[in-house]
Amino acid sequence: MIYTTYFANLRNLPKNIYPISICSKAPEWYGGKQYKKLAPKYDFFMEWKKNHDNDYYIKCFKEQVLDMLNVNDVIYDLVGILDVNEGVDIALVCYEKPSDFCHRHLVAKWLLENGYLCKEWMKNEG
């Protein structure tokens, strides 16, 4: 299973779910695995920080990040960087709370559209 979550929620994540940051820059305290191929590009991210135009961000993220990737290769990479057997649960991690606009929600939608179950991890699931 693939989940999404945010850094402040990692303390609640069960030990059997492996976090992988999908940010350009993870917090300094985070010592876990990272997968920057799913991170937003600096230029459109900084433009979004100025105008908060979510439609612009979604368009750029799709064109500059997701459209450049093969979903099966991404899944293979994610399992591979964990150095564990297939079939493990993964949590793709970013900064924003579940209710906030975040690229991890775009990644989750992309995974779902391509046949991979992905949802936000909730504390009561642990």
GIRA-V336691 format. One record per backbone hydrogen bond with DSSP energy under -0.5 kcal/mol. CO is the residue of the C=O (numbers start at 0). NH is the residue of the N-H. E is the energy in kcal/mol with one decimal. If there is no record, write none. Layout:
CO|NH|E, CO|NH|E
This chain:
0|2|-0.5, 0|89|-2.4, 1|118|-1.5, 2|91|-3.0, 3|120|-3.0, 4|93|-1.6, 5|8|-2.0, 6|9|-1.7, 8|11|-1.7, 8|12|-0.6, 9|12|-1.1, 13|16|-1.8, 15|17|-0.6, 15|88|-0.9, 16|18|-0.6, 17|90|-2.6, 18|32|-0.7, 19|92|-2.7, 20|34|-3.1, 26|29|-1.4, 28|30|-0.5, 32|20|-2.6, 34|37|-1.2, 35|38|-1.7, 40|44|-2.0, 41|45|-2.8, 42|46|-1.9, 43|47|-2.3, 44|48|-2.1, 45|49|-1.1, 46|49|-0.5, 46|50|-2.0, 47|51|-3.5, 51|53|-1.2, 52|56|-2.1, 53|57|-3.0, 54|58|-2.4, 55|59|-2.6, 56|60|-3.2, 57|61|-2.4, 58|62|-2.6, 59|63|-3.3, 60|64|-1.7, 60|65|-2.0, 61|66|-3.2, 64|67|-1.0, 65|68|-1.7, 68|70|-0.6, 69|73|-2.1, 70|74|-2.2, 71|75|-2.2, 72|76|-2.7, 73|77|-2.8, 74|78|-2.3, 75|79|-2.3, 76|80|-2.5, 77|81|-0.8, 78|81|-0.5, 78|82|-0.6, 78|83|-0.8, 79|82|-0.8, 84|87|-0.6, 88|17|-2.6, 89|2|-3.5, 90|19|-2.8, 90|92|-0.5, 91|4|-2.2, 92|21|-2.6, 93|6|-2.2, 96|99|-1.6, 101|104|-1.2, 101|105|-0.8, 102|106|-2.3, 103|107|-2.4, 104|108|-2.1, 105|109|-2.3, 106|110|-2.6, 107|111|-2.6, 108|112|-2.7, 109|113|-1.0, 110|113|-0.7, 110|115|-2.8, 111|114|-1.8, 114|116|-0.5, 116|1|-1.2, 118|3|-1.5, 121|124|-2.5, 122|125|-1.4
